[in-house]
Amino acid sequence: MSSGGGRPSDLRMVRSTRLFDESTVPAGLLAAHQIAAGVWGRVVVHTGSLTFAYEEGPEDPLELHAGEGHDIPPLRPHRLVLDGPATFAIEFYK
């Protein structure tokens, strides 16, 4: 699993979205957006695969497969790309 930004180990999950798929993913997750200050996110892929991309920075887009996740730091613009069937959720940590 990718750590993606080194989420601090002392954070606790405060909530999780419901499970989304390619037909129920909110449009906002497919466009550039960011997580609030002081909150970390983690995209967790349950089935299929998706691409996670930062809007700026040196990292290449990251393809995530079932069973993998990626930590998302606060205030860093990013987006998801779904090219096929996938289910996933977003967890939030404070």
Secondary structure by P-SEA (a helix, b strand, c coil): cccccccccccccccccccccccccccccccbbbbcccbbbbbbbccbbbbbbbccccccbbbbcccbbbbbcccccccccccccccbbbbbcc
